[in-house]
Amino acid sequence: MGNIVIFESGDQPVQVRLEGETVWLNLQQLTVLFGRDKSVISRHLKNVFDSKELERDSVVAKNATTAADGKTYQVEYFNLDAIISVGYRVNSSRATRFRQWATTVLRQHLVDGYTLNQQRLRERGIEFEQALDLLSRTLANQQLVSAEGETVLGVIADYARSWSLLQGYDEQSLTGQTARQCGMQALNLDDALVAIAQLKAELIAKGEATELFGQLRGAGLTSAIATIEQGFGDELFYPNVASRAAHLLYFVIKNHPLADGNKRTGSFQFLWYLRLNQHLLERPVDRLVNDNTLVALALLVAESKPEQKELMVKLVEHFVLLKDSANTGGI
């Protein structure tokens, strides 16, 4: 596994492995961290997996470790999700301190990773400081130390890696998806309102929304849907599905056209618009943007500053692959 960092709190520091936007501890390290016997920690882990709170394969990894006797053994390591689950069960103040420390370490880990791409991002018109500021505020404000938080980290990390892939190409500054597409299907406002009402009914039935959900505030929603279709003469302001979908998501989330549920409604319409135009996309919508990624994108848009609009639109466009993207200016 990756780098070793030290967690110090009390008399017993713990060596922590850092890899893949999470931290890892083995069973022995967990006993030191929480001050409990191996049998206690093992029992808590068993309960976590037996209750299906976490899937073992998702949070456990084996790593070759050389013991004091010189022999090499395959040792199981548990990631931050598993560590937190055990920490809640042992009710340890040390577990709380570790969780806070791990969040800081993960943020810094991502910062270091971004530093490698800082110059390349700037060359392509992306402000490194904007991306970093947005990430930090989103993690802090949403308190995302969870699978949801890892998704936010994953979206940003994937975005940075994608920029790195452009290193070998002879391209000018990236300005987003600029391909012109024909045959785009427009959203119909009346149909959208009916669909939102159906979504609202389903959420209320599940106890996940109130009567305020989806209630219009002025003409903001009408404007958002109309704006993505606008142009001047023969030139469309948003010339392809990726650009239109990204701006629609941004407008609904940031302009707050609804009394409640702007992030959920914006995400809903974003997916709906993509499905309307599936014929112009390289892959099925579900393979472009899964549920966790959409949550992460919506949170990042919500936390972004107005001056970061271009950055956010490019980020969303990055996930919408157009047909014949190699020939149309797509990523």
SVG drawing of the C-alpha trace seen along z (x, -y; Angstrom):
<svg xmlns="http://www.w3.org/2000/svg" viewBox="-48 -37 62 54">
<polyline fill="none" stroke="black" stroke-width="0.4" points="0.0,0.0 0.9,-3.7 2.4,-6.3 2.8,-5.9 1.6,-8.7 1.5,-8.9 -1.5,-9.5 -0.4,-10.8 -2.9,-11.2 -2.0,-10.0 1.0,-7.8 0.6,-5.4 1.2,-6.7 -0.3,-4.6 1.2,-4.1 -1.5,-4.6 -1.3,-3.6 -2.6,-6.1 -3.8,-5.0 -6.7,-5.5 -8.3,-8.5 -8.7,-6.6 -6.6,-5.4 -5.9,-1.8 -5.2,0.0 -4.7,3.6 -6.2,5.5 -3.3,4.9 -3.3,1.1 -7.1,1.0 -6.5,2.5 -3.9,-0.2 -6.1,-3.0 -9.2,-2.1 -7.5,-0.6 -9.4,2.7 -8.4,6.3 -8.2,8.0 -11.2,10.2 -13.4,7.1 -12.3,5.4 -12.8,8.6 -16.3,9.0 -17.2,5.5 -15.9,6.0 -17.8,9.3 -21.0,7.5 -20.4,4.7 -20.1,7.3 -22.9,9.6 -25.4,6.8 -24.5,5.7 -23.6,2.2 -20.5,2.5 -19.5,5.0 -16.2,6.7 -14.8,6.7 -15.3,2.9 -13.5,2.0 -10.8,4.7 -7.6,5.2 -4.7,7.6 -1.1,6.5 2.1,8.5 3.8,7.6 7.2,8.8 6.9,9.9 9.6,9.8 10.5,13.5 11.5,12.4 8.6,14.2 6.1,12.5 2.4,12.7 -0.8,11.5 -2.3,9.1 -5.8,7.7 -6.2,3.9 -9.4,2.0 -10.3,-1.3 -11.7,-4.5 -15.3,-3.4 -14.6,-0.2 -12.5,-2.1 -15.3,-4.6 -17.9,-1.8 -15.8,-0.2 -15.2,-3.5 -18.9,-4.2 -19.3,-0.8 -16.5,-1.2 -17.7,-4.8 -14.1,-6.0 -13.1,-9.7 -9.9,-8.6 -11.9,-7.4 -13.5,-10.8 -10.0,-12.5 -8.8,-9.9 -11.8,-10.6 -11.0,-14.4 -7.3,-13.7 -8.0,-11.4 -10.2,-14.0 -7.4,-16.5 -4.9,-14.0 -7.1,-13.0 -7.6,-16.6 -3.9,-17.2 -3.3,-14.0 -5.6,-15.3 -3.9,-18.8 -0.5,-17.1 -1.9,-15.1 -3.3,-18.3 0.0,-20.1 1.5,-17.7 -1.1,-18.9 -1.2,-22.6 0.8,-24.0 -1.1,-21.8 -4.5,-22.9 -3.5,-26.5 -2.3,-26.0 -5.8,-24.8 -7.6,-27.6 -8.5,-26.0 -7.5,-27.9 -5.9,-25.5 -6.9,-27.6 -10.5,-27.6 -10.6,-23.8 -8.8,-23.5 -11.0,-26.0 -14.1,-24.4 -13.1,-21.0 -12.0,-22.1 -15.3,-24.1 -17.5,-21.3 -15.8,-18.7 -15.9,-21.0 -19.5,-22.3 -21.0,-19.0 -18.9,-17.1 -18.3,-14.3 -16.4,-11.6 -18.4,-8.8 -18.9,-6.9 -20.5,-10.0 -17.4,-12.0 -15.2,-9.5 -17.2,-10.0 -16.6,-13.7 -12.9,-13.0 -13.1,-10.5 -14.8,-12.9 -12.1,-15.5 -9.3,-13.0 -10.7,-11.6 -11.0,-15.1 -7.4,-15.8 -6.2,-12.5 -8.2,-13.3 -6.3,-16.5 -3.0,-14.7 -4.0,-12.4 -4.0,-15.4 -0.3,-15.9 0.7,-14.0 -1.8,-15.9 -1.1,-19.0 -4.1,-20.9 -4.8,-24.5 -6.4,-25.5 -9.4,-23.3 -12.6,-25.4 -15.2,-22.6 -17.3,-20.7 -17.6,-22.8 -18.9,-20.3 -22.1,-21.3 -24.8,-18.7 -28.0,-18.5 -31.2,-16.8 -31.2,-17.7 -34.5,-17.2 -35.7,-20.1 -37.2,-19.8 -40.9,-20.8 -41.8,-22.9 -45.2,-21.4 -43.8,-17.8 -41.1,-18.8 -43.7,-20.1 -45.7,-16.9 -42.6,-14.9 -41.5,-17.0 -45.0,-16.5 -44.6,-12.8 -41.2,-12.9 -42.5,-15.0 -45.4,-12.5 -42.9,-9.6 -40.5,-11.4 -43.4,-12.5 -44.6,-8.9 -41.2,-7.8 -40.9,-10.7 -38.1,-12.3 -39.8,-15.6 -42.5,-18.0 -45.2,-20.0 -42.5,-22.7 -40.6,-20.4 -40.8,-21.5 -42.9,-24.6 -42.0,-27.3 -40.4,-30.6 -41.1,-33.0 -40.1,-32.1 -36.7,-30.7 -37.3,-27.2 -38.9,-28.4 -35.9,-30.6 -33.4,-27.7 -35.1,-25.4 -35.5,-28.2 -32.0,-29.5 -30.2,-26.3 -32.1,-26.4 -31.2,-30.0 -28.8,-31.3 -28.1,-34.2 -28.9,-33.7 -27.6,-30.2 -25.2,-30.1 -26.5,-28.3 -25.2,-29.5 -24.9,-25.8 -24.2,-23.8 -24.3,-20.2 -26.0,-17.9 -23.1,-18.1 -23.0,-21.9 -26.8,-22.1 -27.1,-19.4 -24.3,-20.9 -25.8,-24.4 -29.2,-23.1 -27.9,-21.4 -26.0,-24.6 -28.9,-27.0 -31.4,-24.9 -29.1,-24.3 -27.5,-27.8 -30.5,-30.0 -32.9,-28.3 -36.0,-28.4 -37.9,-26.2 -38.8,-26.6 -37.2,-23.3 -35.4,-20.5 -33.3,-22.4 -30.4,-20.0 -32.6,-17.0 -34.7,-18.6 -31.7,-19.9 -30.2,-16.4 -33.5,-14.8 -33.8,-17.2 -30.1,-16.7 -30.6,-13.0 -33.9,-13.4 -32.4,-15.7 -29.6,-13.3 -32.0,-10.4 -34.0,-12.6 -30.9,-12.9 -29.5,-9.4 -29.1,-9.1 -26.4,-11.8 -24.4,-10.2 -21.5,-7.8 -22.7,-5.5 -26.0,-4.9 -26.7,-7.6 -26.3,-5.2 -22.8,-4.4 -21.9,-8.0 -23.0,-9.3 -24.0,-6.9 -26.0,-7.9 -23.0,-8.6 -21.2,-10.7 -24.4,-12.8 -24.7,-13.4 -21.0,-14.6 -21.5,-16.9 -24.7,-18.4 -22.9,-19.1 -19.9,-20.6 -22.1,-22.9 -24.1,-23.9 -20.9,-24.8 -19.2,-26.6 -18.8,-30.4 -20.4,-32.4 -17.0,-33.1 -16.4,-29.3 -19.3,-28.7 -17.0,-28.0 -15.0,-25.5 -18.2,-23.7 -19.7,-23.5 -16.5,-22.0 -16.4,-19.5 -20.0,-18.4 -19.3,-18.3 -16.4,-16.0 -18.7,-13.2 -21.0,-13.6 -19.3,-11.8 -20.7,-12.7 -20.9,-10.5 -17.8,-10.8 -16.2,-12.8 -12.7,-12.3 -13.9,-14.4 -16.1,-16.9 -13.9,-18.5 -15.0,-16.3 -12.7,-15.0"/>
</svg>
